Amino acid sequence: MALKAVVEQRILKDVLYSLREKKGAKWRVLVVDNLSMRIISSCCKMKTITEAGITLVEDLMKKREPLRNVEAIYLIQPTEKSVKILVDDFKEPLNPQYKVAHVFFTGACPDQLFSEVCKSAASKYIKTLKEINIAFLPYESQVFSLDSPESFNIFFSTGRSPQRAAMIERVAEQIATICATLGEYPAIRYRSECDKNLEVAQAIQSKLDAYKADTPTMGEGPEKHRSQLLVIDRGFDVVTPLLHELTYQAMAYDLLSIENDVYRYEPSNTGPEAEVLLDENDELWSSLRHQHIAQVSAQITGKLKKFAKEKKMGSGDKATMRELSMMMKKMPQYQKVLKQYSTQLRLAEDCMKQFQSGVDKLCQVEQDLAVGTDADGDKIRDQMRNIVPILLNQKISAYDKVRIILLYIVGRQGISEENLNKLIQHAQIPEPERPIVDNMKLLGVQIYQDSKLRRQKQVDRKERITENTYQLSRWTPVIKDVMEYAMNDSLDSKLYPFLSGRSNSSSYGGSAARSDAESRSARYGHWHKDKNTLDRKSGPRLIVFVLGGVSYSEMRAAAEVTRENPKKSWEIYVGSTHLLTPEAFLSDLRDLRAVEG
């Protein structure tokens, strides 16, 4: 089942509809903090929420007018900030914010915060207190985010050790809620080349053991013993987030200004600025997002011709913005569908304009650097001859030049300090951007040649280049190989070992973990309700978690592996602390220096 659909079911069943069964108010207010607002927005439509008895959605962090005759549902994170505001809402007995409170925490509430709630005046107003274990953002059907971009800095910088333990604890709880939401108790594997991955994996295992003890049926079912959770750090593949990707979604997010998944553009008819939300509710966008840009325009035109023929609207061989505008005027009842076509045509055109303005030349050099061979498959002896013209070109941005320099360094497995300084000088990289290159070493990349340093090991790369491969898209994200190896039980157990005591055929949870979890849930007393599990898919699931950001190319890879292996029963989910564009990746690297040391 799609991740968004699972989360929507959980919110409706365990939160909103669970209260409708109780005697009391027909309408309630929903109070949310930043994360829960994004969760709700990503998977629930306002109409659905209203039908569930919600008359108003309020932001916990903002000042709100008292509604003393209205019951409130709090869907919030169990953090000090959110809990303090909850308590403050009811600190004045004669002037409470709402009539009563039904509190649902997105994850496990720490004992200290739970105690504060119990001792506060708010406890008299709280009629429901429950952990629903959805502390993540379901971004797409197969993609999740922890909405925690600051984790990159904390995890990789050498100067954030005191904060790292708290971050890992929080991340572990969030990942555990993903498994709980999916009803999975997976065997955990981690990339052994980064020591910190083991710490994260162990923290997640501890959380999962508690959930398993609280819900013994978690992870049970045919083939469920094969389910796996892979914990990987961003250093496992630094090439993919550096490349200019030419599949539609990744290309658009790299080259165009898209904020919070909203694409804004000036319409051709001099009207006001138009905008569109790029998400899975748009079926046309969903069908095109993983296609190569060379196919997209033809796909849109073909789909439009088919639609026009079915509706007997008439359409030329090649769709244009003007023709679409005329069709919308003639057939206003199809305006919503036709607007989707016009938007995607415009988005594809904007991508191609950027591509033809110089990105095409960058792509050629980047692919040669990443793969190590040219388009004919011949090994490139002198990469410097290819990159110098790029670095000397005044029209190319500093960030694009840095991407070229880093790809060159990674391909050479380090260069001399003298050569690096020359490259930086030729490219005229501003001094504030220099740390982007230097800080890549914190991800395990060898910047300077040193025969004494041990090179990081990688999984064997699969040969995927065929006569049908686009010359400017020869690189395949490493994560695709990792996923396929894991599904086929051939992932290197030294590079990706199972946690000690667990494997993909091990038994579940120990008695000690069960005892801990029972004591944790028992404290809720009359507030606690047993969790009702949803119907689960019977096959195994592969959940891949990347600490430090996941790129849109890697999101595509998860969809491709699922589509290319229809006979296998696996469901694949990929996610991270946050989503990455190439520019965001470089910015993350640059900012590591501010806290190092």
C-alpha positions in Angstrom: 0.0 0.0 0.0 1.2 3.5 -0.8 2.8 5.2 2.2 0.6 8.3 2.0 -2.5 6.1 2.0 -1.3 4.2 5.0 -0.7 7.4 6.9 -4.0 8.9 5.9 -5.8 5.7 7.1 -4.0 5.9 10.4 -4.8 9.6 11.0 -8.5 9.1 10.1 -9.0 5.8 12.0 -6.8 6.3 15.1 -7.3 10.0 15.6 -10.3 11.7 13.9 -12.8 8.8 13.6 -11.9 7.3 17.0 -13.3 10.4 18.7 -16.5 10.4 16.6 -17.5 7.2 18.2 -17.4 8.8 21.6 -20.3 10.7 23.0 -19.7 14.5 22.9 -19.1 17.2 20.3 -20.0 16.7 16.7 -17.4 19.3 15.6 -13.9 19.9 16.9 -10.8 22.0 16.3 -7.6 20.4 15.1 -4.4 21.9 16.6 -1.1 21.0 14.9 2.6 21.9 15.1 5.0 22.3 12.2 5.6 18.6 11.4 2.1 17.4 12.0 0.8 20.2 9.7 3.0 19.0 6.9 2.0 15.4 7.6 -1.7 16.3 7.4 -1.2 18.4 4.3 0.8 15.7 2.5 -1.8 13.0 2.7 -5.2 14.4 3.8 -7.6 16.6 1.8 -9.4 19.4 3.6 -12.8 17.8 2.5 -11.8 14.5 4.2 -10.8 16.3 7.4 -14.1 18.3 7.5 -16.1 15.1 6.9 -14.4 13.7 10.0 -15.8 16.4 12.2 -13.0 19.1 12.0 -14.4 22.6 11.7 -11.1 24.5 12.0 -7.3 23.7 11.8 -5.1 25.9 14.0 -1.3 26.3 14.3 -0.1 25.5 17.8 2.8 27.9 17.4 0.6 30.9 16.7 -1.6 33.0 19.0 -5.1 31.6 18.9 -8.5 33.0 20.0 -9.9 31.0 23.0 -12.8 28.6 22.0 -14.0 27.5 25.5 -17.1 25.7 24.2 -15.2 23.7 21.6 -13.2 20.4 22.0 -9.7 20.4 20.6 -7.7 17.6 19.1 -3.9 18.2 19.5 -1.8 16.3 16.9 1.7 17.3 18.0 5.3 16.2 18.4 6.3 15.2 22.0 8.9 18.0 22.2 9.5 20.5 25.0 8.3 23.4 22.9 5.0 21.7 21.8 4.3 20.3 25.3 4.9 23.6 26.9 2.4 25.4 24.7 -0.1 22.5 25.3 0.3 23.0 29.1 0.1 26.8 28.8 -3.2 26.5 26.9 -4.9 25.3 30.1 -2.8 26.9 32.8 -5.7 29.3 33.8 -8.6 27.2 35.1 -11.1 30.0 34.5 -9.8 30.8 31.1 -8.9 27.6 29.2 -8.1 27.7 25.5 -10.6 24.9 24.7 -13.4 23.0 26.5 -11.3 19.7 26.6 -8.2 18.3 24.9 -7.7 15.1 23.0 -3.9 14.8 22.7 -2.2 12.6 20.1 1.6 12.6 20.1 3.3 11.7 16.8 5.9 9.6 18.6 6.8 8.2 22.0 6.6 10.9 24.7 9.7 11.1 27.0 9.0 10.3 30.6 10.0 13.8 31.8 7.5 15.5 29.4 4.8 13.0 30.2 5.3 13.8 33.9 5.0 17.5 33.3 1.7 17.0 31.5 0.4 14.9 34.4 1.3 17.4 37.0 0.0 20.4 35.1 -3.5 21.9 35.3 -4.0 20.7 31.7 -4.3 17.1 32.9 -7.9 17.9 34.2 -8.9 18.9 30.6 -7.2 16.0 28.8 -9.7 13.3 27.9 -7.5 11.4 25.5 -3.7 10.9 25.5 -2.2 8.6 22.9 0.9 8.0 20.8 0.0 7.3 17.2 3.6 6.8 16.0 3.6 8.8 12.8 6.7 11.1 13.3 7.6 11.3 9.6 6.5 13.0 6.4 5.1 10.7 3.7 6.4 12.7 0.8 5.4 10.3 -2.0 3.9 6.8 -2.3 7.4 5.2 -1.8 9.3 8.2 -0.2 9.5 9.5 3.3 11.3 12.4 5.0 12.1 13.1 8.6 11.9 16.8 7.8 15.2 17.4 9.6 17.8 19.0 7.3 19.8 20.2 10.3 20.7 16.6 11.0 23.3 16.7 8.2 25.4 19.2 10.1 25.0 17.4 13.4 25.8 14.0 12.0 28.8 14.8 9.8 30.5 17.7 11.5 33.3 16.8 14.0 32.2 19.6 16.3 28.7 18.5 17.0 29.3 15.3 19.1 27.4 16.5 22.2 24.3 17.1 20.0 24.7 14.0 17.9 23.4 11.6 20.6 20.1 13.5 21.0 19.8 13.7 17.2 20.3 10.0 16.8 17.7 9.3 19.5 15.2 11.5 17.7 15.9 10.0 14.3 15.7 6.5 15.7 12.3 7.2 17.2 11.1 8.6 13.8 12.3 5.6 11.8 10.7 3.3 14.3 7.3 5.0 13.8 7.7 4.3 10.0 8.1 0.6 10.7 5.3 0.7 13.2 3.0 2.4 10.7 3.8 -0.2 8.1 3.5 -3.0 10.6 7.1 -4.1 10.1 9.7 -5.4 12.4 12.6 -5.6 9.9 16.1 -7.0 10.3 18.4 -4.0 10.3 21.5 -3.7 8.2 23.9 -0.8 8.1 26.8 0.5 5.9 29.9 -0.6 7.9 32.3 1.9 6.2 30.8 4.7 8.5 31.1 3.9 12.2 28.2 6.2 13.1 25.8 4.1 11.1 26.1 1.3 13.7 25.1 3.7 16.5 22.0 4.8 14.6 21.1 1.2 13.7 21.4 0.1 17.4 19.2 3.0 18.5 16.5 2.1 16.0 16.6 -1.6 17.1 16.1 -0.5 20.7 13.0 1.5 19.7 11.7 -1.3 17.5 12.0 -3.8 20.3 9.8 -1.6 22.5 7.2 -1.3 19.7 7.3 -5.0 19.1 6.7 -5.8 22.8 3.8 -3.3 22.9 2.3 -4.8 19.7 3.4 -8.5 19.5 1.8 -9.0 16.0 4.0 -6.3 14.5 6.1 -7.8 11.7 4.2 -11.1 11.5 2.9 -12.6 8.3 4.0 -14.6 5.3 7.5 -13.5 4.0 7.7 -10.8 6.7 10.9 -12.4 8.1 12.6 -11.2 4.9 11.8 -7.5 5.5 14.9 -5.3 5.9 15.8 -1.8 7.0 19.1 -0.4 5.5 20.8 2.4 7.4 23.1 4.3 5.0 25.0 7.6 5.4 25.3 10.1 2.5 28.9 9.2 2.0 27.9 5.9 0.3 27.4 7.8 -3.0 28.4 11.4 -3.3 28.4 11.3 -7.1 24.6 11.1 -7.6 23.7 14.3 -5.8 26.3 16.2 -7.8 25.2 15.4 -11.3 22.8 17.3 -13.5 20.0 14.7 -13.8 17.9 14.6 -17.0 14.8 12.8 -15.7 11.9 15.2 -15.4 11.4 15.6 -11.6 15.0 15.7 -10.7 15.8 18.0 -13.6 13.0 20.4 -12.7 14.0 20.6 -9.0 17.7 21.2 -10.0 17.3 23.8 -12.7 14.1 25.7 -11.8 12.9 27.6 -8.8 10.5 25.2 -7.1 9.8 25.9 -3.5 7.7 23.6 -1.3 6.8 21.6 -4.4 5.2 24.7 -5.9 6.1 25.7 -9.5 5.4 29.3 -10.4 5.5 30.7 -13.9 4.3 33.6 -16.0 1.5 32.5 -18.3 1.8 33.2 -22.0 -1.3 35.4 -22.1 0.1 38.2 -19.9 -2.2 37.1 -17.0 -1.2 37.0 -13.3 1.5 34.7 -12.1 0.3 31.1 -12.2 1.3 28.3 -9.8 0.9 24.6 -9.5 1.6 22.0 -6.8 3.7 19.2 -8.0 2.5 16.1 -6.1 0.9 12.8 -6.7 -2.6 14.2 -6.8 -1.7 15.3 -10.3 -1.9 12.1 -12.3 -0.2 13.6 -15.3 2.8 14.8 -13.3 3.0 11.4 -11.5 3.1 9.6 -14.8 5.8 11.8 -16.2 8.1 12.6 -13.3 10.5 9.7 -13.8 10.6 9.9 -17.6 13.7 11.2 -19.4 13.2 14.8 -20.5 13.7 13.6 -24.1 10.5 11.6 -23.8 8.4 14.0 -21.7 7.2 16.5 -24.4 6.3 13.7 -26.7 4.4 11.9 -23.9 2.4 15.1 -23.0 1.5 15.7 -26.7 0.5 12.0 -27.1 -1.7 12.0 -24.0 -3.3 15.3 -25.0 -4.1 14.0 -28.5 -5.7 10.9 -27.0 -7.7 13.0 -24.6 -8.9 15.4 -27.3 -9.9 12.5 -29.5 -11.9 10.8 -26.8 -13.7 14.1 -26.1 -14.0 14.9 -29.8 -12.3 18.3 -29.2 -9.9 18.2 -32.2 -6.1 18.7 -31.7 -3.2 19.2 -34.1 -0.3 16.9 -34.3 1.7 19.1 -32.0 0.2 20.7 -28.9 1.0 24.3 -28.3 0.1 26.6 -25.4 -2.1 28.7 -27.7 -4.0 25.6 -28.9 -4.5 24.5 -25.3 -5.8 28.0 -24.4 -8.3 27.8 -27.3 -9.5 24.4 -26.2 -10.0 25.5 -22.6 -12.3 28.4 -23.9 -14.3 26.0 -26.1 -14.6 23.3 -23.5 -14.6 24.9 -20.0 -15.8 21.7 -18.4 -12.4 20.2 -19.1 -10.5 23.2 -17.9 -8.9 21.5 -14.9 -7.5 18.6 -17.1 -6.4 20.9 -19.9 -4.6 23.2 -17.4 -2.6 20.2 -16.2 -1.4 19.6 -19.8 -0.5 23.3 -20.3 1.3 23.4 -17.0 3.4 20.3 -17.8 4.2 21.6 -21.3 5.4 24.8 -19.8 7.4 23.1 -17.1 9.1 20.8 -19.7 9.8 23.9 -22.0 11.4 25.7 -19.0 13.6 22.7 -18.3 14.7 22.5 -21.9 15.5 26.2 -22.1 17.9 25.7 -19.1 19.3 22.6 -20.7 20.1 24.3 -24.0 21.6 27.3 -22.3 24.7 25.4 -21.3 23.6 22.5 -19.1 24.0 20.1 -22.0 27.8 20.7 -22.2 28.0 20.3 -18.4 26.1 17.0 -18.6 28.6 15.5 -21.1 31.6 16.3 -18.9 29.9 15.2 -15.7 28.9 11.8 -17.1 32.4 11.2 -18.4 33.8 12.0 -15.0 31.2 9.9 -13.1 31.4 6.8 -15.3 35.1 7.1 -16.3 34.5 6.4 -19.9 33.2 8.4 -22.9 29.9 7.8 -24.7 31.6 5.0 -26.8 32.7 3.2 -23.7 36.4 4.1 -24.1 38.3 4.9 -21.0 39.2 8.6 -20.8 42.9 9.1 -20.3 43.0 12.9 -19.7 39.9 14.2 -17.9 41.7 17.5 -17.3 41.4 18.4 -21.0 37.6 18.2 -20.6 37.1 20.1 -17.4 39.5 23.1 -17.9 37.2 24.8 -20.6 34.3 24.5 -18.1 36.3 26.0 -15.3 37.5 28.9 -17.4 34.0 29.7 -18.7 32.8 32.9 -17.1 29.1 32.2 -17.9 29.1 29.0 -15.7 28.1 29.5 -12.1 30.6 28.8 -9.2 28.3 26.0 -7.9 28.3 24.2 -11.3 32.1 24.5 -11.4 32.4 23.1 -7.9 30.3 20.1 -9.0 32.8 19.4 -11.8 35.8 19.8 -9.4 34.3 17.4 -6.9 33.4 14.8 -9.6 37.0 15.0 -10.8 38.4 14.5 -7.3 36.1 11.5 -6.6 37.0 9.9 -9.9 40.7 10.3 -9.3 40.3 9.2 -5.7 42.1 12.3 -4.6 44.4 14.8 -6.2 47.4 16.8 -5.0 46.9 20.0 -2.9 48.7 22.0 -5.6 46.4 20.7 -8.4 43.3 21.5 -6.3 44.5 25.0 -5.6 45.0 25.5 -9.4 41.5 24.2 -10.2 40.0 26.5 -7.6 42.0 29.4 -9.0 41.1 28.7 -12.6 37.4 28.4 -11.7 37.5 31.6 -9.7 35.6 29.9 -6.8 34.8 32.5 -4.2 36.5 32.0 -0.9 33.2 31.4 1.0 32.5 28.4 -1.3 35.9 26.8 -0.9 34.8 24.8 2.2 32.4 22.8 0.0 35.3 21.0 -1.5 37.3 20.6 1.8 34.3 19.4 3.8 33.6 16.6 1.4 36.3 14.7 3.4 33.9 14.6 6.4 31.7 12.2 4.2 34.6 9.9 3.8 35.8 11.2 0.4 39.6 11.3 -0.2 40.3 14.9 -1.3 44.1 14.7 -1.4 46.1 11.7 -2.7 47.6 9.7 0.1 48.7 6.1 -0.4 48.5 5.5 3.4 44.8 6.1 3.6 42.5 3.1 3.2 40.0 3.5 0.4 36.4 3.1 1.1 34.8 -0.1 -0.3 31.7 0.0 -2.4 29.3 -2.6 -3.7 30.1 -4.0 -7.1 28.5 -1.8 -9.8 26.2 -3.4 -12.2 26.7 -2.9 -15.9 23.6 -1.1 -17.2 24.7 0.9 -20.2 23.1 -0.5 -23.4 22.5 0.8 -26.9 19.2 2.4 -25.6 21.0 4.4 -22.8 21.0 8.1 -23.3 24.6 9.4 -23.7 24.0 12.1 -21.1 22.4 9.7 -18.6 24.9 6.9 -18.3 25.3 7.0 -14.5 23.1 4.9 -12.3 22.7 5.9 -8.6 24.5 3.4 -6.4 21.3 3.0 -4.3 19.7 1.1 -7.2 22.4 -1.6 -7.1 22.1 -1.8 -3.3 18.3 -2.2 -3.4 18.5 -5.0 -6.0 21.2 -6.8 -4.2 19.2 -6.7 -1.0 16.1 -8.0 -2.7 18.0 -10.9 -4.2 19.8 -11.7 -0.9 23.2 -10.9 -2.5 24.1 -7.6 -0.7 27.6 -7.9 0.6 27.3 -8.9 4.3 30.7 -7.3 5.1 29.8 -3.9 3.7 26.2 -4.1 4.9 26.1 -6.4 7.9 23.1 -7.3 9.9 23.0 -6.1 13.5 24.4 -8.7 15.9 21.7 -11.2 16.9 19.4 -10.3 14.0 19.2 -11.5 10.4 16.5 -11.7 7.8 15.4 -15.0 9.3 15.8 -14.3 13.0 13.1 -14.4 15.7 11.4 -11.4 17.0 11.9 -9.2 20.1 13.2 -10.3 23.5 11.5 -10.5 26.8 13.5 -7.6 28.2 12.4 -5.3 25.4 8.8 -6.4 26.0 9.1 -5.6 29.7 10.4 -2.1 28.9 7.7 -1.4 26.4 4.9 -2.6 28.7 6.1 -0.3 31.5 6.2 2.5 29.0 2.6 2.1 27.8 1.2 1.2 31.2 1.8 4.7 32.5 -1.1 6.0 30.3 -3.7 4.4 32.5 -7.3 5.4 31.5 -5.9 7.5 28.7 -4.3 4.6 26.9 -6.0 2.8 24.1 -4.7 -0.4 22.4 -3.5 0.3 18.8 -5.7 -1.2 16.1 -3.5 -2.4 13.3 -4.4 -1.9 9.6 -4.5 -4.6 7.0 -1.0 -5.2 5.9 0.6 -6.3 2.7 1.8 -9.9 3.1 5.1 -9.6 1.2 8.4 -8.3 2.5 9.4 -4.7 2.5 12.7 -3.0 2.0 13.1 0.3 3.8 16.2 2.3 2.9 17.1 5.2 5.1 19.8 7.6 4.1 21.3 9.8 6.8 22.2 13.2 5.2 19.7 13.6 2.4 18.2 11.6 -0.4 18.2 12.9 -4.0 15.3 12.9 -6.5 17.4 10.5 -8.7 17.4 8.0 -5.8 13.7 8.4 -5.3 13.3 7.5 -9.0 15.5 4.5 -8.5 13.2 3.1 -5.9 10.3 3.4 -8.3 12.3 1.8 -11.1 13.3 -1.2 -9.0 9.7 -1.8 -8.1 8.6 -1.5 -11.7 11.4 -3.6 -13.2 10.8 -6.5 -10.8 7.0 -7.1 -11.0 7.3 -10.8 -10.2 9.0 -10.1 -6.9 6.7 -9.4 -4.0 8.9 -6.7 -2.4 7.6 -3.2 -1.6 10.4 -0.6 -1.5 10.5 2.6 0.5 13.3 5.1 0.5 13.7 8.2 2.7 16.1 10.4 4.6 16.5 13.1 7.1 15.6 15.5 4.2 15.3 15.7 0.5 18.3 16.9 -1.6 18.8 19.0 -4.7 22.4 19.4 -5.9 22.4 23.0 -4.6 21.1 22.0 -1.2 23.8 19.3 -1.0 26.5 21.8 -1.7 25.0 24.3 0.8 25.0 21.5 3.4 28.6 20.8 2.8 29.6 24.5 2.9 27.9 25.0 6.3 29.7 22.1 8.0 32.7 24.4 8.5 30.8 26.8 10.8 30.6 24.2 13.6 33.8 22.1 13.0 36.4 21.9 15.7 
